[in-house]
Amino acid sequence: MDRLHFEDLQVGDSWESQARTITETDIVNFACLTGDFDPLHVDHEAAAQTPFGRPVAHGLLGLAYLAGLSTQAPNVETVAFLGIKDWNFQKPILVGDTVHAITRVTATSSYGRRRGRVTWHRELVNQAGEVVQSGTFETAVAVSSSQKTIRIERAAA
C-alpha cells in the first residue's frame, strides 16, 4: 500500500482501522513488560471486588493498541511522534473486547521544508461502538520527494 505524505492529508480526512480482540494473555504480557501487576489487571479475586467485577486491561495497553492499529489506517510516512494531548480513558477494556481505532485529521501546518505537523483526533472504540479512549496525537509527516523537488526549484529561482 502506498504511504501518504503530508500534502495528501486534509483536515476532516478520517480512517477506521482493523479490529483486535484483547485477550488475558495480552494483559499478562503487558504486565510482564511494564512491571505493572496491579491486582485490578491480573488478580481475578481482587478485581471481582471492583466496580468492573473482573480484571481490566491496563489503560496504557489500550493506548498502545490504538497507536499500533493507527499505523495502517492511515498508512503515513511518519517522521516523528511529537506528542499526545488531552488523552481520556473513558471506559474499561475487558478481556474479550474487540477494539479498533478511528483517526481524523484535525489540523496541518508546516514544520520545516521536508515535513509537516499533523494533528490527529484518535478514538479507541469497542465492539459495542463505545469510545473507550480518545485524545489528540501530533506527528511530523514527510513531504513527498516530488514536493521537495518543487520547493528546491522554487528556492533556486
MDAnalysis code that builds the backbone (N, CA, C; Angstrom):
import MDAnalysis as mda
import numpy as np

u = mda.Universe.empty(471, n_residues=157, atom_resindex=np.repeat(np.arange(157), 3), trajectory=True)
u.add_TopologyAttr("name", ["N", "CA", "C"] * 157)
u.add_TopologyAttr("resid", np.arange(1, 158))
u.add_TopologyAttr("resname", ["MET", "ASP", "ARG", "LEU", "HIS", "PHE", "GLU", "ASP", "LEU", "GLN", "VAL", "GLY", "ASP", "SER", "TRP", "GLU", "SER", "GLN", "ALA", "ARG", "THR", "ILE", "THR", "GLU", "THR", "ASP", "ILE", "VAL", "ASN", "PHE", "ALA", "CYS", "LEU", "THR", "GLY", "ASP", "PHE", "ASP", "PRO", "LEU", "HIS", "VAL", "ASP", "HIS", "GLU", "ALA", "ALA", "ALA", "GLN", "THR", "PRO", "PHE", "GLY", "ARG", "PRO", "VAL", "ALA", "HIS", "GLY", "LEU", "LEU", "GLY", "LEU", "ALA", "TYR", "LEU", "ALA", "GLY", "LEU", "SER", "THR", "GLN", "ALA", "PRO", "ASN", "VAL", "GLU", "THR", "VAL", "ALA", "PHE", "LEU", "GLY", "ILE", "LYS", "ASP", "TRP", "ASN", "PHE", "GLN", "LYS", "PRO", "ILE", "LEU", "VAL", "GLY", "ASP", "THR", "VAL", "HIS", "ALA", "ILE", "THR", "ARG", "VAL", "THR", "ALA", "THR", "SER", "SER", "TYR", "GLY", "ARG", "ARG", "ARG", "GLY", "ARG", "VAL", "THR", "TRP", "HIS", "ARG", "GLU", "LEU", "VAL", "ASN", "GLN", "ALA", "GLY", "GLU", "VAL", "VAL", "GLN", "SER", "GLY", "THR", "PHE", "GLU", "THR", "ALA", "VAL", "ALA", "VAL", "SER", "SER", "SER", "GLN", "LYS", "THR", "ILE", "ARG", "ILE", "GLU", "ARG", "ALA", "ALA", "ALA"])
u.atoms.positions = np.array([
    [0.853, -1.180, 0.000],
    [0.000, 0.000, 0.000],
    [0.900, 1.245, 0.000],
    [0.539, 2.215, -0.827],
    [1.291, 3.460, -0.871],
    [1.110, 4.228, 0.429],
    [2.200, 4.832, 0.863],
    [2.148, 5.635, 2.079],
    [1.755, 7.062, 1.726],
    [0.937, 7.643, 2.564],
    [0.519, 9.026, 2.369],
    [1.599, 9.969, 2.887],
    [1.703, 11.117, 2.244],
    [2.629, 12.161, 2.659],
    [1.836, 13.361, 3.171],
    [2.555, 14.318, 3.698],
    [1.917, 15.476, 4.313],
    [0.900, 16.137, 3.381],
    [1.280, 16.348, 2.136],
    [0.395, 17.066, 1.206],
    [-0.835, 16.238, 0.823],
    [-0.851, 14.961, 1.124],
    [-2.010, 14.109, 0.843],
    [-3.096, 14.219, 1.909],
    [-2.770, 14.823, 3.036],
    [-3.680, 14.841, 4.187],
    [-4.439, 16.161, 4.255],
    [-5.747, 16.071, 4.466],
    [-6.610, 17.249, 4.571],
    [-7.389, 17.195, 5.881],
    [-7.608, 18.352, 6.467],
    [-8.435, 18.420, 7.669],
    [-9.792, 17.789, 7.354],
    [-10.237, 16.902, 8.217],
    [-11.508, 16.204, 8.046],
    [-11.363, 14.792, 7.499],
    [-10.205, 14.474, 6.898],
    [-9.982, 13.097, 6.434],
    [-10.079, 12.162, 7.632],
    [-10.670, 10.978, 7.426],
    [-10.764, 10.021, 8.534],
    [-10.620, 8.594, 8.028],
    [-10.211, 7.717, 8.953],
    [-9.975, 6.311, 8.658],
    [-10.427, 5.468, 9.837],
    [-10.765, 4.223, 9.547],
    [-11.089, 3.244, 10.589],
    [-10.158, 2.050, 10.407],
    [-9.517, 1.636, 11.491],
    [-8.545, 0.543, 11.426],
    [-9.226, -0.817, 11.447],
    [-8.431, -1.843, 11.259],
    [-8.888, -3.195, 11.514],
    [-9.104, -3.331, 13.021],
    [-9.735, -4.416, 13.431],
    [-10.031, -4.628, 14.846],
    [-9.081, -5.657, 15.450],
    [-8.993, -5.611, 16.764],
    [-8.176, -6.569, 17.508],
    [-8.917, -6.933, 18.787],
    [-8.938, -8.213, 19.118],
    [-9.582, -8.679, 20.342],
    [-8.543, -8.784, 21.447],
    [-8.878, -8.230, 22.611],
    [-7.986, -8.214, 23.766],
    [-8.122, -9.540, 24.508],
    [-6.995, -10.181, 24.781],
    [-7.003, -11.460, 25.492],
    [-6.372, -11.299, 26.871],
    [-6.617, -12.277, 27.720],
    [-5.968, -12.277, 29.034],
    [-4.455, -12.378, 28.874],
    [-4.010, -13.113, 27.877],
    [-2.577, -13.217, 27.606],
    [-1.988, -11.855, 27.269],
    [-2.712, -11.035, 26.499],
    [-2.240, -9.679, 26.189],
    [-2.007, -8.888, 27.475],
    [-2.956, -8.991, 28.404],
    [-2.867, -8.230, 29.664],
    [-1.698, -8.731, 30.508],
    [-1.548, -10.041, 30.624],
    [-0.442, -10.609, 31.403],
    [0.893, -10.250, 30.765],
    [0.987, -10.347, 29.441],
    [2.233, -9.976, 28.772],
    [2.567, -8.505, 28.986],
    [1.559, -7.634, 28.952],
    [1.790, -6.209, 29.189],
    [2.247, -5.986, 30.626],
    [1.650, -6.704, 31.579],
    [2.078, -6.600, 32.977],
    [3.543, -7.022, 33.111],
    [3.919, -8.094, 32.441],
    [5.314, -8.555, 32.489],
    [6.243, -7.536, 31.837],
    [5.831, -6.964, 30.729],
    [6.651, -5.989, 30.018],
    [6.871, -4.732, 30.845],
    [5.828, -4.245, 31.505],
    [5.906, -2.970, 32.214],
    [6.203, -3.106, 33.700],
    [5.951, -4.281, 34.264],
    [6.095, -4.456, 35.706],
    [4.867, -4.019, 36.478],
    [3.786, -3.685, 35.789],
    [2.546, -3.243, 36.438],
    [1.653, -4.456, 36.682],
    [1.789, -5.019, 37.888],
    [0.996, -6.186, 38.275],
    [-0.126, -5.808, 39.237],
    [-0.664, -4.609, 39.069],
    [-1.766, -4.172, 39.919],
    [-2.862, -5.236, 39.873],
    [-3.398, -5.609, 41.051],
    [-4.442, -6.637, 41.097],
    [-5.646, -6.333, 40.205],
    [-5.905, -5.066, 39.923],
    [-7.006, -4.684, 39.043],
    [-6.863, -5.347, 37.670],
    [-5.615, -5.629, 37.281],
    [-5.348, -6.180, 35.957],
    [-5.117, -7.688, 35.953],
    [-4.542, -8.221, 37.023],
    [-4.062, -9.611, 36.960],
    [-4.609, -10.548, 38.037],
    [-5.392, -10.046, 38.969],
    [-5.896, -10.874, 40.072],
    [-7.422, -10.948, 39.988],
    [-7.940, -12.093, 39.582],
    [-9.391, -12.244, 39.393],
    [-10.163, -12.029, 40.693],
    [-9.626, -12.516, 41.823],
    [-10.323, -12.367, 43.115],
    [-10.402, -10.894, 43.520],
    [-9.279, -10.181, 43.444],
    [-9.274, -8.763, 43.816],
    [-10.118, -7.940, 42.850],
    [-9.996, -8.222, 41.553],
    [-10.742, -7.462, 40.549],
    [-12.246, -7.680, 40.678],
    [-12.646, -8.837, 41.203],
    [-14.069, -9.115, 41.392],
    [-14.701, -8.146, 42.393],
    [-13.888, -7.546, 43.250],
    [-14.384, -6.614, 44.257],
    [-14.461, -5.178, 43.736],
    [-14.017, -4.946, 42.515],
    [-14.042, -3.600, 41.932],
    [-15.370, -3.358, 41.226],
    [-15.641, -2.126, 40.851],
    [-16.876, -1.845, 40.098],
    [-16.965, -2.604, 38.770],
    [-15.824, -3.058, 38.253],
    [-15.821, -3.757, 36.964],
    [-16.126, -5.241, 37.128],
    [-15.899, -5.798, 38.326],
    [-16.229, -7.179, 38.623],
    [-15.270, -8.220, 38.060],
    [-14.306, -7.780, 37.305],
    [-13.308, -8.688, 36.735],
    [-12.096, -7.866, 36.291],
    [-10.987, -8.532, 35.960],
    [-9.803, -7.770, 35.549],
    [-10.071, -6.909, 34.309],
    [-9.405, -5.767, 34.285],
    [-9.477, -4.869, 33.130],
    [-8.071, -4.695, 32.564],
    [-8.010, -4.395, 31.281],
    [-6.724, -4.130, 30.639],
    [-6.142, -2.824, 31.175],
    [-4.833, -2.759, 31.194],
    [-4.149, -1.522, 31.544],
    [-4.581, -0.426, 30.567],
    [-4.796, 0.772, 31.081],
    [-5.139, 1.878, 30.188],
    [-4.066, 2.107, 29.136],
    [-2.803, 1.983, 29.553],
    [-1.724, 2.193, 28.593],
    [-1.634, 1.079, 27.559],
    [-2.146, -0.107, 27.874],
    [-2.215, -1.166, 26.876],
    [-3.196, -0.748, 25.774],
    [-4.322, -0.194, 26.168],
    [-5.271, 0.316, 25.175],
    [-4.652, 1.407, 24.312],
    [-3.912, 2.312, 24.943],
    [-3.242, 3.375, 24.196],
    [-2.221, 2.790, 23.225],
    [-1.499, 1.762, 23.665],
    [-0.514, 1.108, 22.791],
    [-1.217, 0.429, 21.611],
    [-2.348, -0.234, 21.857],
    [-3.102, -0.847, 20.762],
    [-3.565, 0.220, 19.776],
    [-4.070, 1.322, 20.291],
    [-4.521, 2.394, 19.410],
    [-3.369, 2.892, 18.550],
    [-2.206, 3.089, 19.150],
    [-1.050, 3.558, 18.381],
    [-0.696, 2.564, 17.281],
    [-0.707, 1.286, 17.596],
    [-0.385, 0.278, 16.597],
    [-1.434, 0.155, 15.516],
    [-2.703, 0.117, 15.914],
    [-3.785, -0.007, 14.934],
    [-3.817, 1.192, 13.987],
    [-3.404, 2.353, 14.483],
    [-3.432, 3.581, 13.690],
    [-2.333, 3.643, 12.643],
    [-1.330, 2.775, 12.725],
    [-0.213, 2.878, 11.784],
    [-0.596, 2.472, 10.365],
    [-1.677, 1.734, 10.208],
    [-2.109, 1.322, 8.871],
    [-3.397, 2.005, 8.432],
    [-3.978, 2.787, 9.283],
    [-5.234, 3.465, 8.949],
    [-5.210, 4.884, 9.507],
    [-4.493, 5.772, 8.839],
    [-3.883, 5.664, 7.526],
    [-2.411, 5.247, 7.594],
    [-1.918, 4.776, 6.456],
    [-0.516, 4.404, 6.302],
    [0.233, 5.663, 5.853],
    [0.915, 6.311, 6.793],
    [1.506, 7.631, 6.571],
    [3.023, 7.545, 6.716],
    [3.712, 8.371, 5.963],
    [5.176, 8.461, 6.033],
    [5.541, 9.330, 7.250],
    [5.425, 8.717, 8.434],
    [5.687, 9.435, 9.683],
    [7.186, 9.591, 9.896],
    [7.594, 10.801, 10.248],
    [8.992, 11.104, 10.536],
    [9.249, 11.029, 12.035],
    [8.291, 11.531, 12.826],
    [8.468, 11.547, 14.282],
    [7.110, 11.657, 14.966],
    [7.049, 11.060, 16.130],
    [5.895, 11.210, 17.009],
    [6.203, 12.414, 17.891],
    [5.317, 13.401, 17.917],
    [5.595, 14.646, 18.623],
    [4.897, 14.771, 19.968],
    [3.770, 14.082, 20.151],
    [3.127, 14.173, 21.452],
    [1.690, 13.704, 21.477],
    [1.204, 13.616, 22.697],
    [-0.191, 13.272, 22.979],
    [-0.745, 14.391, 23.849],
    [-1.964, 14.808, 23.558],
    [-2.615, 15.846, 24.361],
    [-4.016, 15.391, 24.745],
    [-4.450, 15.808, 25.903],
    [-5.835, 15.612, 26.335],
    [-6.318, 14.178, 26.165],
    [-5.515, 13.212, 26.635],
    [-5.911, 11.812, 26.487],
    [-6.915, 11.462, 27.570],
    [-7.999, 10.795, 27.189],
    [-9.062, 10.432, 28.119],
    [-9.295, 8.931, 28.104],
    [-9.348, 8.342, 29.291],
    [-9.671, 6.929, 29.469],
    [-11.134, 6.896, 29.915],
    [-12.037, 6.594, 28.989],
    [-13.452, 6.777, 29.235],
    [-14.183, 5.543, 29.741],
    [-13.767, 4.372, 29.293],
    [-14.415, 3.125, 29.707],
    [-13.345, 2.056, 29.839],
    [-13.608, 1.045, 30.673],
    [-12.620, -0.040, 30.794],
    [-12.582, -0.905, 29.539],
    [-11.424, -1.514, 29.331],
    [-11.266, -2.514, 28.276],
    [-11.182, -3.855, 28.990],
    [-12.077, -4.768, 28.636],
    [-12.168, -6.065, 29.300],
    [-11.650, -7.171, 28.384],
    [-11.252, -8.274, 28.989],
    [-10.860, -9.444, 28.208],
    [-12.027, -9.813, 27.290],
    [-11.721, -10.021, 26.032],
    [-12.750, -10.353, 25.058],
    [-13.262, -9.170, 24.269],
    [-12.965, -7.948, 24.724],
    [-13.372, -6.777, 23.949],
    [-12.601, -6.746, 22.637],
    [-13.275, -6.330, 21.598],
    [-12.647, -6.153, 20.291],
    [-12.647, -4.661, 19.993],
    [-11.461, -4.111, 19.773],
    [-11.316, -2.666, 19.611],
    [-10.759, -2.332, 18.225],
    [-11.080, -1.142, 17.796],
    [-10.496, -0.591, 16.572],
    [-10.270, 0.899, 16.795],
    [-9.454, 1.491, 15.914],
    [-9.122, 2.909, 16.025],
    [-9.819, 3.702, 14.929],
    [-10.290, 4.865, 15.317],
    [-10.810, 5.833, 14.352],
    [-9.889, 7.049, 14.433],
    [-9.400, 7.462, 13.284],
    [-8.433, 8.553, 13.207],
    [-8.969, 9.628, 12.271],
    [-8.877, 10.892, 12.715],
    [-9.330, 12.022, 11.903],
    [-8.278, 13.128, 11.947],
    [-7.965, 13.709, 10.806],
    [-7.043, 14.847, 10.742],
    [-7.797, 16.081, 11.225],
    [-7.236, 16.758, 12.231],
    [-7.889, 17.969, 12.739],
    [-7.115, 19.239, 12.421],
    [-5.820, 19.107, 12.094],
    [-5.030, 20.290, 11.733],
    [-3.756, 19.852, 11.024],
    [-3.276, 20.715, 10.138],
    [-1.989, 20.515, 9.481],
    [-1.270, 21.851, 9.455],
    [0.051, 21.799, 9.539],
    [0.837, 23.029, 9.438],
    [2.253, 22.688, 8.993],
    [2.915, 23.672, 8.426],
    [4.301, 23.470, 8.006],
    [5.165, 23.196, 9.221],
    [6.195, 22.401, 8.992],
    [7.112, 22.021, 10.081],
    [8.472, 21.790, 9.432],
    [9.041, 22.847, 8.887],
    [10.279, 22.731, 8.133],
    [9.974, 22.511, 6.661],
    [11.030, 22.281, 5.857],
    [10.847, 22.127, 4.416],
    [10.542, 20.698, 3.999],
    [10.899, 19.739, 4.825],
    [10.766, 18.337, 4.434],
    [9.658, 17.585, 5.156],
    [8.917, 18.304, 5.984],
    [7.857, 17.628, 6.734],
    [6.811, 18.650, 7.177],
    [5.674, 18.115, 7.595],
    [4.615, 18.946, 8.135],
    [4.131, 18.357, 9.447],
    [3.494, 19.168, 10.236],
    [2.920, 18.721, 11.505],
    [1.452, 18.387, 11.267],
    [1.058, 17.195, 11.729],
    [-0.334, 16.769, 11.590],
    [-0.895, 16.505, 12.972],
    [-2.052, 17.068, 13.238],
    [-2.762, 16.827, 14.491],
    [-3.917, 15.890, 14.168],
    [-3.980, 14.802, 14.934],
    [-4.963, 13.747, 14.720],
    [-5.848, 13.606, 15.954],
    [-7.147, 13.510, 15.763],
    [-8.027, 13.085, 16.861],
    [-8.168, 11.579, 16.697],
    [-7.876, 10.855, 17.773],
    [-7.940, 9.394, 17.697],
    [-8.870, 8.865, 18.782],
    [-9.617, 7.835, 18.401],
    [-10.521, 7.167, 19.333],
    [-10.282, 5.673, 19.258],
    [-10.294, 5.031, 20.422],
    [-10.288, 3.581, 20.504],
    [-11.721, 3.185, 20.834],
    [-12.321, 2.372, 19.970],
    [-13.747, 2.057, 20.045],
    [-13.913, 0.551, 20.225],
    [-14.806, 0.161, 21.133],
    [-15.033, -1.276, 21.363],
    [-16.123, -1.826, 20.434],
    [-16.400, -3.108, 20.584],
    [-17.353, -3.807, 19.712],
    [-18.778, -3.281, 19.836],
    [-19.086, -2.593, 20.923],
    [-20.427, -2.020, 21.108],
    [-20.519, -0.610, 20.531],
    [-19.434, -0.138, 19.917],
    [-19.419, 1.215, 19.367],
    [-19.132, 2.283, 20.401],
    [-18.707, 1.876, 21.608],
    [-18.410, 2.826, 22.682],
    [-16.956, 3.277, 22.582],
    [-16.743, 4.584, 22.712],
    [-15.385, 5.113, 22.746],
    [-14.811, 4.813, 24.123],
    [-13.716, 4.052, 24.163],
    [-13.109, 3.695, 25.444],
    [-11.931, 4.607, 25.772],
    [-11.295, 5.167, 24.754],
    [-10.212, 6.129, 24.940],
    [-10.235, 7.112, 23.780],
    [-9.795, 8.343, 24.043],
    [-9.724, 9.316, 22.951],
    [-8.790, 10.454, 23.323],
    [-8.335, 11.138, 22.305],
    [-7.478, 12.293, 22.515],
    [-6.789, 12.682, 21.232],
    [-5.713, 13.456, 21.392],
    [-5.010, 14.055, 20.271],
    [-3.579, 13.551, 20.195],
    [-3.173, 13.139, 19.011],
    [-1.782, 12.800, 18.720],
    [-1.243, 13.879, 17.779],
    [0.050, 14.154, 17.873],
    [0.704, 15.026, 16.896],
    [1.911, 14.292, 16.347],
    [2.056, 14.340, 15.013],
    [3.193, 13.702, 14.361],
    [3.781, 14.635, 13.319],
    [5.043, 14.379, 12.998],
    [5.677, 15.018, 11.850],
    [5.571, 14.021, 10.706],
    [5.098, 14.490, 9.557],
    [4.884, 13.631, 8.389],
    [5.711, 14.181, 7.232],
    [6.385, 13.283, 6.531],
    [7.260, 13.674, 5.427],
    [6.473, 14.255, 4.264],
    [7.094, 15.228, 3.607],
    [6.605, 15.739, 2.339],
    [7.116, 14.783, 1.270],
    [6.350, 14.535, 0.219],
    [6.795, 13.611, -0.824],
    [8.017, 14.155, -1.548],
    [8.793, 13.277, -2.161],
    [10.009, 13.704, -2.855],
    [9.677, 14.652, -3.996],
    [8.530, 14.494, -4.665],
    [8.170, 15.416, -5.751],
    [7.917, 16.817, -5.200],
    [7.327, 16.906, -4.023],
    [7.094, 18.214, -3.408],
    [8.414, 18.842, -2.959],
    [9.352, 18.026, -2.482],
    [10.669, 18.538, -2.092],
    [11.358, 19.141, -3.308],
    [11.271, 18.463, -4.467],
    [11.894, 18.952, -5.698],
    [11.288, 20.278, -6.112],
    [9.963, 20.397, -6.046],
    [9.289, 21.649, -6.401],
    [9.758, 22.764, -5.486],
    [9.854, 22.503, -4.185],
    [10.285, 23.533, -3.235],
    [11.717, 23.948, -3.492],
    [12.610, 22.988, -3.813],
    [14.008, 23.309, -4.093],
    [14.110, 24.145, -5.363],
    [13.334, 23.787, -6.401],
    [13.329, 24.557, -7.645],
    [12.836, 25.961, -7.410],
    [11.811, 26.134, -6.604],
    [11.293, 27.479, -6.307],
    [12.321, 28.293, -5.541],
    [13.025, 27.645, -4.601],
    [14.026, 28.351, -3.807],
    [15.208, 28.788, -4.675],
    [15.551, 27.995, -5.696],
    [16.676, 28.314, -6.570],
    [16.334, 29.418, -7.565],
    [15.055, 29.602, -7.869],
    [14.645, 30.571, -8.897],
    [14.772, 31.999, -8.426],
])
